[in-house]
Amino acid sequence: MTDAATLQADEKLALGLMGAIRKAAEDLCAPAAVDLVSVTVDVSAHIGSAAGATFEPRIDRRTRTILFAGGTASIGGETVMSATAVYSIRPA
């Protein structure tokens, strides 16, 4: 496993974005749990540093058993990364 201290800025940003998306998914589906099924990350600009990043998660669609979500990461007002994720919803 890679030590977090050795991650590149884009990798750190992707982890932050996925954390924000997962939190939005968990908040919406509580008390049910969510399990990651699929994720896609797109980088749209060079990321020199992940410092000062802001995350905007969104929920796209929810069925009884599946949640579709996504979000963007911005630095200095510029969107530098987007992601989509699919979660299975596990009843509490």
C-alpha distance (Angstrom), angle and dihedral (degrees) to the residues before:
residue distance angle dihedral
M1 . . .
T2 3.79 . .
D3 3.79 117.5 .
A4 3.83 109.6 -118.4
A5 3.81 89.3 -130.0
T6 3.81 89.9 65.5
L7 3.81 96.6 51.5
Q8 3.80 118.7 117.5
A9 3.82 119.6 -119.8
D10 3.81 92.7 -102.9
E11 3.82 91.0 51.8
K12 3.81 91.7 50.2
L13 3.79 90.0 48.6
A14 3.82 91.5 50.3
L15 3.82 90.3 52.5
G16 3.81 90.9 50.3
L17 3.79 92.2 48.6
M18 3.79 92.6 48.4
G19 3.81 89.7 49.2
A20 3.82 90.8 53.8
I21 3.81 92.4 47.8
R22 3.81 92.2 47.5
K23 3.82 91.8 49.9
A24 3.81 90.7 52.8
A25 3.81 89.5 48.8
E26 3.81 93.1 48.5
D27 3.81 92.4 46.5
L28 3.81 91.9 51.9
C29 3.80 96.2 44.8
A30 3.83 99.9 40.4
P31 2.96 130.2 163.2
A32 3.82 84.8 28.5
A33 3.81 116.9 74.8
V34 3.80 125.7 -124.7
D35 3.80 127.5 -141.1
L36 3.80 122.5 -161.8
V37 3.81 112.8 -114.9
S38 3.80 102.6 168.0
V39 3.79 139.5 -2.9
T40 3.80 134.4 -174.1
V41 3.80 123.3 -170.5
D42 3.80 124.0 -166.8
V43 3.81 122.5 -167.7
S44 3.81 113.3 -153.9
A45 3.82 102.5 176.4
H46 3.79 140.3 23.2
I47 3.80 111.2 -82.9
G48 3.78 112.6 -152.3
S49 3.78 94.4 169.0
A50 3.80 134.8 4.7
A51 3.81 91.1 -146.8
G52 3.78 114.7 123.5
A53 3.80 94.2 16.6
T54 3.79 119.9 156.4
F55 3.79 123.8 -155.9
E56 3.80 128.1 -149.3
P57 3.80 111.2 -169.3
R58 3.80 121.4 -170.7
I59 3.78 137.1 -172.1
D60 3.79 111.5 -133.2
R61 3.81 102.7 -178.9
R62 3.77 140.7 -15.4
T63 3.77 128.7 -158.9
R64 3.80 126.7 176.3
T65 3.82 92.5 -85.1
I66 3.83 107.6 14.2
L67 3.80 134.2 57.5
F68 3.81 123.8 -163.6
A69 3.80 113.9 -158.9
G70 3.77 141.0 159.5
G71 3.75 144.6 162.9
T72 3.76 149.3 179.4
A73 3.78 136.7 -113.1
S74 3.79 119.8 -145.9
I75 3.78 133.3 -171.0
G76 3.78 118.5 -165.7
G77 3.80 90.8 -9.2
E78 3.81 93.2 -55.2
T79 3.81 119.4 115.7
V80 3.79 105.8 -127.4
M81 3.81 102.1 165.9
S82 3.78 139.7 23.2
A83 3.78 131.2 -173.3
T84 3.77 140.2 -172.9
A85 3.78 125.0 -159.2
V86 3.77 138.7 -175.7
Y87 3.81 119.9 -151.4
S88 3.76 130.6 -173.0
I89 3.78 113.3 -134.8
R90 3.79 113.8 -131.6
P91 3.82 113.0 -162.1
A92 3.79 116.6 -121.2
